[in-house]
Amino acid sequence: MRYILNARDLISDQQDFVSTSGVGVATGTAYSLGDVLELDGLSYKIESLIGEGGFSEVYKASCGNEEVAIKALKKDYLDFEGDATESLLERVACNEQDLKKLVYTRFCKEHSIMSELNHNSIPIVGGIANDFYVMELLSPMRFTELDNNTYKRMVLQLAECLDYLSSEEIVHKDIKPDNLCVDSNGDFKLIDFGAYCHLGSANPFPLTYSYAAPELLTGEVNSKTDIFSAGRTLQAMCGARYRGMFLSLEESLGCVMELYKSPLYSEMLDRATQPDVIDRLSVKDFLRFAQRLNDSKAVLFDREKIEDYWRRKLFFNSDYDPTILEGRMIECEIVIEGMVDV
């Protein structure tokens, strides 16, 4: 179901948007290796492109001996990709110029909200220019680098972060594996607040539908909206995703049960991903589950088990023959690596 919202109304929504009166539309410069950006008396040299979204690009940059990230608007930030390609213009009743103002306003608001929030799992941001801002340099949460203890700590830190956001009446709206990162100490960070909104309001910004709570598809949000997305994300990182497509909820939970034999974890994911908000875990209950799991000896993540599961599930549907498996390893590894890194 598509919901139709009026961009002019959203732009003037005092809860979620600043007025664009007098605000120019950024040019959205695309930067190249070696470019030097000046901001607040500091010089940032672009070293490499490290990430890309529908509206923006993220670069690794150096400032003296310090390495940082630069998030910049794309040159043509209406060129949506992935799930956002449904075209925001089709879902927002506005013309292209109003939409560009909306995109630019959201970019500024993302920087503003991240500057205001104060939590260990939310990236530190620096100054902002016309079409870019500075933030701490992070690394993606890579499937091949996860182990059980790291995964359990990430689950707890995610739950603590969602508890904090709920206390601030903020809904992230786009929690997914791609938006989970780690800092230089290996601690979890939740990135990309471009689609956020306050409780009681909504906005039409693109979200990743395979992770989105059902109520988001009708333009509604509540205190449990991010819990659904978090549950789906944890399912994906436990191996219940194939080429970006989810199994049914029942099959996903069956996968977790087969791999880990953890009734507590299965209950957590089952209740977190309930389509009906009334039946879904609250933020506090999600945190309590995460704390119990972190203190337990349960195995929540075992990469070897995941690889073995998918080899059988995808290619053989039964116990596999090692002599047959050898010729199909490369294809299988591509699928496995793609489960959380795409």
Secondary structure, DSSP 8 states (H G I E B T S, - for coil): ----B-HHHHHT-TTT----TT----------TT-EEEETTEEEEEEEEEEE-SSEEEEEEEETTEEEEEEEE-TTTT---GGGGG-HHHHB-S-HHHHHHHHHHHHHHHHHHHHH---TTS--EEEE-SSEEEEE--EE--GGG--HHHHHHHHHHHHHHHHHHHHTTEE----SGGGEEE-TTS-EEE---TT-EETT--------GGGS-GGGGGT---TTHHHHHHHHHHHHHTT-EETTEE--HHHHHHHHHHHH--HHHHHHHHHHT-SSGGGS--HHHHHHHHHHHHHS------HHHHHHHHHHHHHTSSS--HHHHGGGHHHHHHHHHHHHH-
